[in-house]
Amino acid sequence: MHAHLQPVGGIAGDMFAAAVLDAWPDLEPGLAQAFARAGLAHIVSVARRPHNDGVLAGSRFEVTPSQPEADEHVHRHYPAVVKLFTDADMDDAVRRRALDVFRLLGEAEAQVHGVALERVAFHEVGAWDSIADVFSAAWLVEATGVTSWSCAAIPLGGGRVRTAHGEMAVPTPATTRLLMGCPMHDDGRAGERVTPTGAAILKHLAPEFAAPAVAATLIASGSGFGTMRLDGMSNVLRVLAFERGATAVLREPVGLCAFEVDDQSPEDLATGLEALRAMDAVHDVIQVPAFGKKGRMCVHVQVLAVAAAADAVMAACLEQTTTLGVRWQVLERAALARSSTRVTAAGHSIRVKRATRPGGGVSRKAEMDDLALAGGSQVEREGLRRAAEAVGAGSETGDE
């Protein structure tokens, strides 16, 4: 199953939960049971409420604290939030997603304030409603069975918002870091259109920023409303769910940026290309030796990227290399549907990618970056890879 997000008004944690529950209302009882199992029901209660803003009908996601916070600006440090989710009784897949969202939030805050991750103090995000939003999003993503996500361009917003750190420009610094590499547009309406929690959930989902080009059947749609009102437009996040059927091959547009470099040192070019690879909108970067004008040796570079991110990718290529011009074209690619899960093998947390082949076979591959972090020799890394992929196969059948 594939899901496409349309942030018409924007995206926030409660809007995401509301949109998914509006598309799959039968999941609401299971979410309530998950809160009870995790020991959160006596602290907060959650519910989907029908909502109509006079133009559109959909749902809102309400979080009601059972024990109101003594201070409206609650401070919870990152380790305390990690402990909360680590100690709670929940499915491992849900726990991994919730912890990943808060890790992304914590890393963004750490970069903004110049502190270590362990010293990050969450303020608004540390309140129970945000914790409930993250837990709900993690549980709902698992419960829907969606294996891939895409998203339309994100509204920029504008103005200022009051925070525990004082007034800040919109998007806030942490949100800005989380949205790096994402295509954005200015629709002329101010306000905080994307919250830090919403941005972290989006980054966790790692969507393709393009309209779905999948030969599939639309099976569900949902509209999740936020609390802010926008002039002349519904403040809503829409989700569209598609079922692909038997085929595991996705056809979608992809951008290709190509250029040559003959006057940049190998060390500096490697650094620039790594910066390109780090962009969320970039799928891959390759370089091959070539001969240019006057018989000079040069490097031919190809950057494969999200088709809708043409301007950002071309600007980055011109910024990170000495080339004076680039070529851009939109191609169509066929890609296997894939999903990613995080497993524990030999005491290490390893991401494992899973792809379904057209004939029905399933392949799994452990992320090399995670294997490298585990250290050890090549033989030890290879053993850890096999163990992680075996655990990934077992988790898909409930054997983990």
TORMIFI-968846 format. One record per residue (C-alpha): x, z, y; residue in three letters; residue number from 1. Coordinates in steps of 0.001 Angstrom, whole numbers. Layout:
# residues N
+---------+---------+---------+------+-----+
!       X !       Z !       Y ! code ! pos !
+---------+---------+---------+------+-----+
!       X !       Z !       Y !  ALA ! NUM !
...
+---------+---------+---------+------+-----+
This chain:
# residues 400
+---------+---------+---------+------+-----+
!       X !       Z !       Y ! code ! pos !
+---------+---------+---------+------+-----+
!       0 !       0 !       0 !  MET !   1 !
!    1164 !    -817 !    3520 !  HIS !   2 !
!      12 !     860 !    6746 !  ALA !   3 !
!     268 !    -507 !   10284 !  HIS !   4 !
!     149 !    1766 !   13342 !  LEU !   5 !
!   -1296 !     647 !   16677 !  GLN !   6 !
!    -392 !    3231 !   19371 !  PRO !   7 !
!   -3005 !    2017 !   21876 !  VAL !   8 !
!   -2947 !    5291 !   23783 !  GLY !   9 !
!     256 !    6613 !   22261 !  GLY !  10 !
!    1302 !    8784 !   19350 !  ILE !  11 !
!    1374 !   12527 !   18835 !  ALA !  12 !
!    1346 !   14712 !   15756 !  GLY !  13 !
!   -2362 !   15496 !   16005 !  ASP !  14 !
!   -3204 !   11834 !   16702 !  MET !  15 !
!   -1345 !   10736 !   13569 !  PHE !  16 !
!   -3123 !   13299 !   11386 !  ALA !  17 !
!   -6491 !   12385 !   12945 !  ALA !  18 !
!   -5977 !    8642 !   12399 !  ALA !  19 !
!   -4968 !    9057 !    8743 !  VAL !  20 !
!   -7858 !   11429 !    8024 !  LEU !  21 !
!  -10242 !    9055 !    9790 !  ASP !  22 !
!   -9073 !    6283 !    7440 !  ALA !  23 !
!   -9065 !    8537 !    4357 !  TRP !  24 !
!  -11647 !   11303 !    5059 !  PRO !  25 !
!  -11722 !   12262 !    1377 !  ASP !  26 !
!   -8235 !   13759 !    1832 !  LEU !  27 !
!   -9477 !   16550 !    4114 !  GLU !  28 !
!  -10350 !   19059 !    1333 !  PRO !  29 !
!   -6957 !   18507 !    -293 !  GLY !  30 !
!   -5199 !   19150 !    3015 !  LEU !  31 !
!   -7073 !   22438 !    3422 !  ALA !  32 !
!   -6045 !   23456 !     -93 !  GLN !  33 !
!   -2422 !   22546 !     678 !  ALA !  34 !
!   -2511 !   24831 !    3740 !  PHE !  35 !
!   -3845 !   27664 !    1608 !  ALA !  36 !
!   -1219 !   27097 !   -1096 !  ARG !  37 !
!    1576 !   27071 !    1504 !  ALA !  38 !
!     388 !   30417 !    2907 !  GLY !  39 !
!    -520 !   28911 !    6268 !  LEU !  40 !
!   -4307 !   29220 !    6058 !  ALA !  41 !
!   -4310 !   32818 !    7295 !  HIS !  42 !
!   -2265 !   31750 !   10341 !  ILE !  43 !
!   -3915 !   28463 !   11319 !  VAL !  44 !
!   -6889 !   26412 !   10217 !  SER !  45 !
!   -7120 !   22629 !   10517 !  VAL !  46 !
!  -10099 !   20319 !   10575 !  ALA !  47 !
!  -11047 !   16732 !   11275 !  ARG !  48 !
!  -13733 !   16481 !   13956 !  ARG !  49 !
!  -15740 !   13339 !   14737 !  PRO !  50 !
!  -15041 !   12200 !   18291 !  HIS !  51 !
!  -16502 !    9601 !   20628 !  ASN !  52 !
!  -14973 !    9007 !   24045 !  ASP !  53 !
!  -17890 !    6871 !   25183 !  GLY !  54 !
!  -16150 !    3667 !   24126 !  VAL !  55 !
!  -14828 !    4200 !   20602 !  LEU !  56 !
!  -15678 !    6526 !   17754 !  ALA !  57 !
!  -13076 !    8135 !   15546 !  GLY !  58 !
!  -11633 !   11542 !   14783 !  SER !  59 !
!   -9681 !   14350 !   16375 !  ARG !  60 !
!   -7455 !   16786 !   14540 !  PHE !  61 !
!   -8051 !   20386 !   15538 !  GLU !  62 !
!   -5631 !   23210 !   14830 !  VAL !  63 !
!   -7061 !   26682 !   15415 !  THR !  64 !
!   -4653 !   29654 !   15298 !  PRO !  65 !
!   -5961 !   32701 !   13456 !  SER !  66 !
!   -3339 !   34825 !   15183 !  GLN !  67 !
!   -2799 !   33568 !   18750 !  PRO !  68 !
!     793 !   33521 !   19942 !  GLU !  69 !
!    1650 !   36397 !   22255 !  ALA !  70 !
!    3563 !   34000 !   24517 !  ASP !  71 !
!    2431 !   30478 !   25300 !  GLU !  72 !
!    6107 !   29380 !   25290 !  HIS !  73 !
!    7067 !   30421 !   21765 !  VAL !  74 !
!   10730 !   30125 !   20800 !  HIS !  75 !
!   11552 !   29437 !   17152 !  ARG !  76 !
!   15074 !   28516 !   16208 !  HIS !  77 !
!   15726 !   25632 !   13850 !  TYR !  78 !
!   16878 !   27843 !   10924 !  PRO !  79 !
!   13621 !   29841 !   11153 !  ALA !  80 !
!   11528 !   26676 !   10907 !  VAL !  81 !
!   13620 !   25475 !    7950 !  VAL !  82 !
!   13112 !   28831 !    6224 !  LYS !  83 !
!    9363 !   28636 !    6840 !  LEU !  84 !
!    9080 !   25330 !    4974 !  PHE !  85 !
!   11699 !   26264 !    2360 !  THR !  86 !
!    9868 !   29448 !    1381 !  ASP !  87 !
!    6349 !   27971 !    1448 !  ALA !  88 !
!    4675 !   26898 !   -1793 !  ASP !  89 !
!    4289 !   23120 !   -1513 !  MET !  90 !
!    5207 !   19934 !   -3348 !  ASP !  91 !
!    8890 !   19069 !   -3018 !  ASP !  92 !
!    8114 !   15613 !   -1603 !  ALA !  93 !
!    5984 !   17153 !    1164 !  VAL !  94 !
!    8649 !   19761 !    1874 !  ARG !  95 !
!   11328 !   17080 !    2180 !  ARG !  96 !
!    9239 !   15077 !    4632 !  ARG !  97 !
!    8393 !   18114 !    6786 !  ALA !  98 !
!   12013 !   19262 !    6865 !  LEU !  99 !
!   13185 !   15757 !    7741 !  ASP ! 100 !
!   10789 !   15551 !   10697 !  VAL ! 101 !
!   12028 !   18882 !   12048 !  PHE ! 102 !
!   15640 !   17887 !   11400 !  ARG ! 103 !
!   15103 !   14767 !   13521 !  LEU ! 104 !
!   13508 !   16907 !   16235 !  LEU ! 105 !
!   16321 !   19429 !   16041 !  GLY ! 106 !
!   19067 !   16808 !   16230 !  GLU ! 107 !
!   17439 !   15216 !   19275 !  ALA ! 108 !
!   17156 !   18591 !   21016 !  GLU ! 109 !
!   20742 !   19455 !   20078 !  ALA ! 110 !
!   22015 !   16229 !   21660 !  GLN ! 111 !
!   19929 !   16735 !   24802 !  VAL ! 112 !
!   21026 !   20325 !   25390 !  HIS ! 113 !
!   24566 !   20044 !   24035 !  GLY ! 114 !
!   24287 !   22738 !   21368 !  VAL ! 115 !
!   24745 !   22905 !   17602 !  ALA ! 116 !
!   21693 !   22137 !   15463 !  LEU ! 117 !
!   21550 !   25733 !   14183 !  GLU ! 118 !
!   21251 !   27007 !   17758 !  ARG ! 119 !
!   18366 !   24755 !   18760 !  VAL ! 120 !
!   15358 !   26763 !   19936 !  ALA ! 121 !
!   12043 !   24957 !   19680 !  PHE ! 122 !
!    9585 !   25796 !   22439 !  HIS ! 123 !
!    6324 !   23854 !   22499 !  GLU ! 124 !
!    7291 !   22250 !   19179 !  VAL ! 125 !
!    7790 !   25719 !   17713 !  GLY ! 126 !
!    4154 !   26685 !   18268 !  ALA ! 127 !
!    1892 !   26883 !   15243 !  TRP ! 128 !
!    -106 !   23810 !   16214 !  ASP ! 129 !
!    3023 !   21626 !   16089 !  SER ! 130 !
!    4119 !   23179 !   12797 !  ILE ! 131 !
!     632 !   22458 !   11428 !  ALA ! 132 !
!     826 !   18870 !   12719 !  ASP ! 133 !
!    4147 !   18263 !   10953 !  VAL ! 134 !
!    2992 !   19827 !    7692 !  PHE ! 135 !
!    -241 !   17823 !    7813 !  SER ! 136 !
!    1590 !   14563 !    8525 !  ALA ! 137 !
!    4017 !   15163 !    5642 !  ALA ! 138 !
!    1196 !   15969 !    3216 !  TRP ! 139 !
!    -974 !   13054 !    4323 !  LEU ! 140 !
!    1835 !   10499 !    4047 !  VAL ! 141 !
!    2376 !   11565 !     441 !  GLU ! 142 !
!   -1340 !   11759 !    -362 !  ALA ! 143 !
!   -2197 !    8266 !     888 !  THR ! 144 !
!     276 !    6546 !   -1415 !  GLY ! 145 !
!    1470 !    4297 !    1435 !  VAL ! 146 !
!    4902 !    2903 !     557 !  THR ! 147 !
!    5784 !    1028 !    3758 !  SER ! 148 !
!    4896 !    1245 !    7449 !  TRP ! 149 !
!    4924 !   -1011 !   10472 !  SER ! 150 !
!    4138 !    -303 !   14109 !  CYS ! 151 !
!    3242 !   -2181 !   17271 !  ALA ! 152 !
!    5215 !   -1709 !   20504 !  ALA ! 153 !
!    5042 !    1795 !   21950 !  ILE ! 154 !
!    3627 !    2573 !   25418 !  PRO ! 155 !
!    6253 !    3929 !   27803 !  LEU ! 156 !
!    4084 !    6203 !   29941 !  GLY ! 157 !
!    5401 !    7791 !   33110 !  GLY ! 158 !
!    5256 !   10684 !   35511 !  GLY ! 159 !
!    6285 !   14230 !   34664 !  ARG ! 160 !
!    5274 !   16850 !   32137 !  VAL ! 161 !
!    5673 !   20620 !   32390 !  ARG ! 162 !
!    7786 !   22183 !   29613 !  THR ! 163 !
!    9518 !   25491 !   28911 !  ALA ! 164 !
!   12609 !   23924 !   30527 !  HIS ! 165 !
!   10653 !   23043 !   33678 !  GLY ! 166 !
!    9263 !   19678 !   34729 !  GLU ! 167 !
!   10699 !   16685 !   32927 !  MET ! 168 !
!   10325 !   12948 !   33346 !  ALA ! 169 !
!    8264 !   11069 !   30759 !  VAL ! 170 !
!    9282 !   10193 !   28123 !  PRO ! 171 !
!   11091 !   13524 !   27798 !  THR ! 172 !
!   14807 !   13470 !   26922 !  PRO ! 173 !
!   14262 !   14462 !   23257 !  ALA ! 174 !
!   11488 !   11885 !   22844 !  THR ! 175 !
!   13718 !    9248 !   24439 !  THR ! 176 !
!   16474 !    9879 !   21921 !  ARG ! 177 !
!   14031 !    9683 !   19025 !  LEU ! 178 !
!   12678 !    6359 !   20306 !  LEU ! 179 !
!   16097 !    4694 !   20671 !  MET ! 180 !
!   15910 !    1185 !   19239 !  GLY ! 181 !
!   12106 !    1077 !   19302 !  CYS ! 182 !
!   10358 !   -1695 !   21274 !  PRO ! 183 !
!    8365 !    -265 !   24185 !  MET ! 184 !
!    6094 !   -1670 !   26880 !  HIS ! 185 !
!    4666 !    -462 !   30169 !  ASP ! 186 !
!     884 !    -888 !   30346 !  ASP ! 187 !
!     727 !     621 !   33836 !  GLY ! 188 !
!    -759 !    3932 !   32741 !  ARG ! 189 !
!    1155 !    7163 !   33286 !  ALA ! 190 !
!    1194 !   10343 !   31245 !  GLY ! 191 !
!    3083 !   11575 !   28187 !  GLU ! 192 !
!    2120 !    8793 !   25827 !  ARG ! 193 !
!    4484 !    9847 !   23037 !  VAL ! 194 !
!    5201 !   13499 !   22254 !  THR ! 195 !
!    8423 !   14701 !   20594 !  PRO ! 196 !
!    6508 !   15492 !   17401 !  THR ! 197 !
!    4878 !   12062 !   17386 !  GLY ! 198 !
!    8243 !   10368 !   17959 !  ALA ! 199 !
!    9872 !   12368 !   15131 !  ALA ! 200 !
!    7079 !   11470 !   12694 !  ILE ! 201 !
!    7471 !    7814 !   13682 !  LEU ! 202 !
!   11242 !    7901 !   13188 !  LYS ! 203 !
!   10776 !    9591 !    9815 !  HIS ! 204 !
!    8454 !    6782 !    8690 !  LEU ! 205 !
!   11077 !    4198 !    9760 !  ALA ! 206 !
!    8493 !    1458 !   10364 !  PRO ! 207 !
!    9107 !   -2213 !   10955 !  GLU ! 208 !
!    8253 !   -2950 !   14592 !  PHE ! 209 !
!    6256 !   -6095 !   14014 !  ALA ! 210 !
!    2691 !   -7103 !   13281 !  ALA ! 211 !
!    2077 !   -6981 !    9532 !  PRO ! 212 !
!    2808 !  -10360 !    7998 !  ALA ! 213 !
!    1786 !   -9250 !    4545 !  VAL ! 214 !
!    -496 !  -11256 !    2286 !  ALA ! 215 !
!   -2771 !   -8320 !    1563 !  ALA ! 216 !
!   -6315 !   -7011 !    1853 !  THR ! 217 !
!   -7365 !   -4673 !    4664 !  LEU ! 218 !
!   -8901 !   -1704 !    2840 !  ILE ! 219 !
!   -9146 !    1063 !    5454 !  ALA ! 220 !
!   -8792 !    1778 !    9160 !  SER ! 221 !
!   -8822 !    4951 !   11198 !  GLY ! 222 !
!   -8759 !    6005 !   14855 !  SER ! 223 !
!   -7131 !    9260 !   15921 !  GLY ! 224 !
!   -7794 !   10544 !   19445 !  PHE ! 225 !
!   -5462 !   12615 !   21581 !  GLY ! 226 !
!   -6488 !   15284 !   24071 !  THR ! 227 !
!   -5353 !   13397 !   27191 !  MET ! 228 !
!   -7750 !   10952 !   28849 !  ARG ! 229 !
!   -6495 !    7589 !   30082 !  LEU ! 230 !
!   -8029 !    5586 !   32896 !  ASP ! 231 !
!   -9926 !    2595 !   31525 !  GLY ! 232 !
!   -8599 !    2870 !   27960 !  MET ! 233 !
!   -9159 !    5018 !   24895 !  SER ! 234 !
!   -6315 !    7387 !   24119 !  ASN ! 235 !
!   -6246 !    6502 !   20457 !  VAL ! 236 !
!   -3799 !    5791 !   17651 !  LEU ! 237 !
!   -5125 !    3334 !   15070 !  ARG ! 238 !
!   -3963 !    2979 !   11485 !  VAL ! 239 !
!   -4727 !     -81 !    9360 !  LEU ! 240 !
!   -4165 !     138 !    5591 !  ALA ! 241 !
!   -3469 !   -2909 !    3445 !  PHE ! 242 !
!   -3387 !   -3293 !    -318 !  GLU ! 243 !
!    -887 !   -5886 !   -1455 !  ARG ! 244 !
!   -2283 !   -6581 !   -4904 !  GLY ! 245 !
!     -52 !   -7744 !   -7719 !  ALA ! 246 !
!    2793 !   -9257 !   -5708 !  THR ! 247 !
!    5684 !   -7054 !   -4630 !  ALA ! 248 !
!    7115 !   -9598 !   -2191 !  VAL ! 249 !
!    6458 !   -9185 !    1526 !  LEU ! 250 !
!    6719 !  -12156 !    3866 !  ARG ! 251 !
!    7491 !  -11206 !    7446 !  GLU ! 252 !
!    9207 !  -12569 !   10563 !  PRO ! 253 !
!   12773 !  -11483 !   11195 !  VAL ! 254 !
!   15128 !  -12168 !   14091 !  GLY ! 255 !
!   18634 !  -13581 !   13683 !  LEU ! 256 !
!   21163 !  -13205 !   16501 !  CYS ! 257 !
!   24380 !  -15206 !   15980 !  ALA ! 258 !
!   27573 !  -15573 !   18019 !  PHE ! 259 !
!   31357 !  -15955 !   17764 !  GLU ! 260 !
!   34172 !  -13745 !   19046 !  VAL ! 261 !
!   37813 !  -14881 !   19397 !  ASP ! 262 !
!   39253 !  -12508 !   21998 !  ASP ! 263 !
!   38352 !   -8979 !   20833 !  GLN ! 264 !
!   40706 !   -6819 !   18786 !  SER ! 265 !
!   39598 !   -6155 !   15186 !  PRO ! 266 !
!   39507 !   -2401 !   15803 !  GLU ! 267 !
!   37297 !   -2671 !   18865 !  ASP ! 268 !
!   35041 !   -5310 !   17311 !  LEU ! 269 !
!   34488 !   -3073 !   14283 !  ALA ! 270 !
!   33456 !    -255 !   16602 !  THR ! 271 !
!   31043 !   -2514 !   18463 !  GLY ! 272 !
!   29458 !   -3830 !   15273 !  LEU ! 273 !
!   28968 !    -281 !   13982 !  GLU ! 274 !
!   27085 !     487 !   17195 !  ALA ! 275 !
!   24842 !   -2504 !   16490 !  LEU ! 276 !
!   24244 !   -1342 !   12906 !  ARG ! 277 !
!   23168 !    2057 !   14228 !  ALA ! 278 !
!   20234 !     535 !   16156 !  MET ! 279 !
!   16858 !    1230 !   14531 !  ASP ! 280 !
!   15787 !   -2365 !   15223 !  ALA ! 281 !
!   18788 !   -3827 !   13350 !  VAL ! 282 !
!   18513 !   -4482 !    9609 !  HIS ! 283 !
!   22105 !   -5575 !    8972 !  ASP ! 284 !
!   25242 !   -7015 !   10588 !  VAL ! 285 !
!   27683 !   -9347 !    8855 !  ILE ! 286 !
!   30917 !  -10942 !   10022 !  GLN ! 287 !
!   32856 !  -13826 !    8479 !  VAL ! 288 !
!   36092 !  -15558 !    9543 !  PRO ! 289 !
!   35654 !  -18984 !   11132 !  ALA ! 290 !
!   37485 !  -21599 !   13194 !  PHE ! 291 !
!   36284 !  -22097 !   16768 !  GLY ! 292 !
!   37231 !  -24389 !   19606 !  LYS ! 293 !
!   40823 !  -25627 !   19829 !  LYS ! 294 !
!   41302 !  -24606 !   16202 !  GLY ! 295 !
!   41326 !  -20900 !   17060 !  ARG ! 296 !
!   40538 !  -18318 !   14412 !  MET ! 297 !
!   37419 !  -16384 !   15332 !  CYS ! 298 !
!   34773 !  -14116 !   13850 !  VAL ! 299 !
!   31244 !  -15394 !   13260 !  HIS ! 300 !
!   28716 !  -12561 !   13599 !  VAL ! 301 !
!   25108 !  -12524 !   12406 !  GLN ! 302 !
!   22749 !   -9693 !   13326 !  VAL ! 303 !
!   19500 !   -9455 !   11365 !  LEU ! 304 !
!   16902 !   -7536 !   13347 !  ALA ! 305 !
!   13233 !   -6863 !   14043 !  VAL ! 306 !
!   11781 !  -10038 !   15539 !  ALA ! 307 !
!    9956 !   -8173 !   18332 !  ALA ! 308 !
!   13207 !   -6518 !   19503 !  ALA ! 309 !
!   14904 !   -9728 !   20646 !  ALA ! 310 !
!   15767 !   -8615 !   24192 !  ASP ! 311 !
!   17178 !   -5246 !   23142 !  ALA ! 312 !
!   19271 !   -6687 !   20304 !  VAL ! 313 !
!   20700 !   -9565 !   22361 !  MET ! 314 !
!   21559 !   -7179 !   25194 !  ALA ! 315 !
!   23327 !   -4858 !   22761 !  ALA ! 316 !
!   25345 !   -7757 !   21283 !  CYS ! 317 !
!   26491 !   -8778 !   24762 !  LEU ! 318 !
!   27280 !   -5151 !   25587 !  GLU ! 319 !
!   29259 !   -4289 !   22452 !  GLN ! 320 !
!   31313 !   -7479 !   22081 !  THR ! 321 !
!   33254 !   -9867 !   24312 !  THR ! 322 !
!   31068 !  -12871 !   23516 !  THR ! 323 !
!   29635 !  -14695 !   26523 !  LEU ! 324 !
!   26492 !  -15930 !   24804 !  GLY ! 325 !
!   24329 !  -15441 !   21738 !  VAL ! 326 !
!   21828 !  -17535 !   19792 !  ARG ! 327 !
!   18466 !  -16133 !   18722 !  TRP ! 328 !
!   15953 !  -17519 !   16282 !  GLN ! 329 !
!   12982 !  -16120 !   14388 !  VAL ! 330 !
!   12969 !  -16773 !   10650 !  LEU ! 331 !
!   10632 !  -15771 !    7856 !  GLU ! 332 !
!   12012 !  -13577 !    5127 !  ARG ! 333 !
!   10682 !  -12460 !    1760 !  ALA ! 334 !
!   11480 !   -8846 !     946 !  ALA ! 335 !
!   10582 !   -6531 !   -1890 !  LEU ! 336 !
!    8258 !   -3646 !   -1145 !  ALA ! 337 !
!   10301 !    -484 !   -1204 !  ARG ! 338 !
!   10041 !    3245 !    -711 !  SER ! 339 !
!   12510 !    6087 !    -374 !  SER ! 340 !
!   12475 !    9619 !   -1665 !  THR ! 341 !
!   14952 !   12480 !   -1458 !  ARG ! 342 !
!   15969 !   14181 !   -4697 !  VAL ! 343 !
!   18299 !   17019 !   -5643 !  THR ! 344 !
!   20989 !   16159 !   -8183 !  ALA ! 345 !
!   23951 !   18359 !   -9110 !  ALA ! 346 !
!   23150 !   20534 !   -6097 !  GLY ! 347 !
!   23227 !   17646 !   -3610 !  HIS ! 348 !
!   20355 !   16140 !   -1619 !  SER ! 349 !
!   20376 !   12374 !   -2207 !  ILE ! 350 !
!   18037 !    9660 !    -943 !  ARG ! 351 !
!   16969 !    7168 !   -3601 !  VAL ! 352 !
!   15467 !    3785 !   -2713 !  LYS ! 353 !
!   12877 !    2312 !   -5079 !  ARG ! 354 !
!   11863 !   -1355 !   -5216 !  ALA ! 355 !
!    9234 !   -3072 !   -7354 !  THR ! 356 !
!   10241 !   -6494 !   -8655 !  ARG ! 357 !
!    7741 !   -9389 !   -8864 !  PRO ! 358 !
!    7669 !   -9103 !  -12653 !  GLY ! 359 !
!    6699 !   -5432 !  -12456 !  GLY ! 360 !
!   10148 !   -3964 !  -13080 !  GLY ! 361 !
!   11389 !   -1117 !  -10892 !  VAL ! 362 !
!   14931 !    -715 !   -9552 !  SER ! 363 !
!   16374 !    2422 !   -7988 !  ARG ! 364 !
!   19494 !    2873 !   -5882 !  LYS ! 365 !
!   21018 !    6045 !   -4492 !  ALA ! 366 !
!   22133 !    5931 !    -849 !  GLU ! 367 !
!   25911 !    5587 !    -688 !  MET ! 368 !
!   26093 !    7550 !    2583 !  ASP ! 369 !
!   24620 !   10594 !     813 !  ASP ! 370 !
!   26940 !   10140 !   -2169 !  LEU ! 371 !
!   29914 !    9968 !     182 !  ALA ! 372 !
!   28886 !   13217 !    1880 !  LEU ! 373 !
!   28965 !   14930 !   -1508 !  ALA ! 374 !
!   32695 !   14198 !   -1724 !  GLY ! 375 !
!   34701 !   13936 !   -4927 !  GLY ! 376 !
!   36327 !   11029 !   -6710 !  SER ! 377 !
!   34904 !    7615 !   -7523 !  GLN ! 378 !
!   34083 !    8799 !  -11036 !  VAL ! 379 !
!   32265 !   11854 !   -9652 !  GLU ! 380 !
!   30337 !    9745 !   -7136 !  ARG ! 381 !
!   29301 !    7351 !   -9896 !  GLU ! 382 !
!   28089 !   10245 !  -12031 !  GLY ! 383 !
!   26129 !   11661 !   -9104 !  LEU ! 384 !
!   24606 !    8223 !   -8448 !  ARG ! 385 !
!   23367 !    7939 !  -12043 !  ARG ! 386 !
!   22011 !   11497 !  -11960 !  ALA ! 387 !
!   20157 !   10972 !   -8658 !  ALA ! 388 !
!   18600 !    7714 !   -9834 !  GLU ! 389 !
!   17494 !    9384 !  -13081 !  ALA ! 390 !
!   15903 !   12255 !  -11138 !  VAL ! 391 !
!   14193 !    9699 !   -8883 !  GLY ! 392 !
!   12716 !    7972 !  -11921 !  ALA ! 393 !
!   11514 !   11296 !  -13308 !  GLY ! 394 !
!    9881 !   12356 !  -10019 !  SER ! 395 !
!    7728 !    9226 !  -10051 !  GLU ! 396 !
!    6110 !   10380 !  -13284 !  THR ! 397 !
!    5917 !   14031 !  -12282 !  GLY ! 398 !
!    8898 !   15060 !  -14448 !  ASP ! 399 !
!   11154 !   16277 !  -11657 !  GLU ! 400 !
+---------+---------+---------+------+-----+
